[in-house]
Each structure stands twice: as structure tokens, then as C-alpha cells.
Amino acid sequence: MSMRVEQAMSTPAVTVTAATSVKQAAGLLAARGFTVLPVVDADLRLVGIVSEGDLVRDRFPAEARLGVTLVEALPALTIAEVMTREVLTAAVRDDVHELIERMRLARVRAVPVCRDGLVVGVVTYRDLLRTVAREDGRIAAAARARLESVFSLGRFTVTARDGVVTLIDRMARPEDWHTARVLAEQVPGAARASVTSPVDEPAG
């Protein structure tokens, strides 16, 4: 089983409405370090998305020159004027690998995550990088907990280095090793896992 979006997304999602001012939305992005904000209606259902680029694109007029008349549209004041209405979305149980491919093809860096039409989170490349960078100690602890939910307590010694998880099976039962590897590789941040008995080399 691969990693699901709900394991990587930021939640709860910080949202705005179409009536939110551009200035207020810019303040949210600047203060929170976000790159996008989902736009929702009164029922909290997704109706669009607004990005950093949307908010700044008409806020810096061209330099005025003597003798030249510049005719420019007035800057937008509300999110309704600048938001994108066609939005790539994800569901909480979507496969992260497949979502990354969709994001790459669509050339987007952030995707709202919805459940029954309601925004429950956002997944960004920064979220995914945070998962890749997860500390080895936390990866090993999470893998150990997964294994102990299926196998006997203390059966596997678990270590991790650079995201690679190594399992030592004290009972030396290779028939269980595929299941053990799959469980370990489900842990967010785990690149891959190998299993060995106390006297063997790791098995891929």
C-alpha cells in the first residue's frame, strides 16, 4: 500500500472567500508562509484557488514617463477578481505518487484536498519535502509501531538511515518478510526497507 495524501497534507486548511480582500489574503500568505489559499463559499465548499502570483500581478504599475499616457486597469480589490476557478484537487485517500504526477503535468505547486466537496487540507511540494526530510529516528519509531501492530512485540529490531529502514527479524522467518517490508515502507519518509535475520545480510 502506497502513501496517501492524508499522510502528507497540511491541515486544517486556511481558506478565504471570494469576498475576501486582496490585501487581507496577501497578509495571510505573508504571515503563514503559504503559496496558495483555497477559496470557499458559505458552505465551505471549494470554488477556486488564489496564489501569490494572482495577488501581486496588478499591484505594481509600470513606471510613469513624461509625455507618455499609461492606460491600465485598476488593481483588483477582492479575491473574486483574481482567483482561478478551475482547480486541480485531491482526495484524502489518493495515492501521493499519482498526485505528484498530476501536479507536475498541471504545473501547480499546491493542491486543495477535499472530502465530500469540503476542503480539509492542502498538499504542497513543501509538505512532500518535509516528509522526505523526516528524521530517521521518527521513521524508525513509526515503522516499529506498525510492525508491532501485526507481529509480536519486540520481534523486529528497527533502524533507519537516510530514510532507508533496516529490520532484523529475531525469529528469522522469511515467509513474513514481504509483509514486514510493506509495513515499513508505508511509513511517511521511508525510502525503502530491507529485512534480515540476526546472522544474514539484508534482503531486498
C-alpha positions, 0 to 999 in steps of 0.5 A: 500500500502506497502513501496517501495524501492524508499522510502528507497534507497540511491541515486544517486548511486556511481558506478565504472567500471570494469576498475576501480582500486582496490585501487581507489574503496577501497578509495571510500568505505573508504571515503563514508562509503559504503559496496558495489559499483555497477559496470557499463559499458559505458552505465551505465548499471549494470554488477556486484557488488564489496564489501569490502570483494572482495577488501581486500581478496588478499591484505594481504599475509600470513606471510613469514617463513624461509625455507618455499616457499609461492606460491600465486597469485598476488593481483588483480589490477582492479575491473574486477578481483574481482567483482561478476557478478551475482547480486541480484537487485531491482526495484524502485517500489518493495515492501521493505518487499519482498526485505528484504526477498530476501536479507536475503535468498541471504545473501547480505547486499546491493542491486543495484536498477535499472530502465530500466537496469540503476542503480539509487540507492542502498538499504542497511540494513543501509538505512532500519535502518535509516528509522526505526530510523526516528524521530517521529516528521518527521513521524508525519509531513509526515503522516499529509501531506498525510492525508491532501492530501485526507481529509480536512485540519486540520481534523486529529490531528497527533502524533507519538511515537516510530514510532507508529502514533496516529490520532484523527479524529475531525469529528469522522467518522469511515467509513474513518478510514481504509483509514486514517490508510493506509495513515499513515502507508505508511509513511517511519518509521511508525510502525503502526497507530491507529485512534480515535475520540476526546472522544474514545480510539484508534482503531486498 
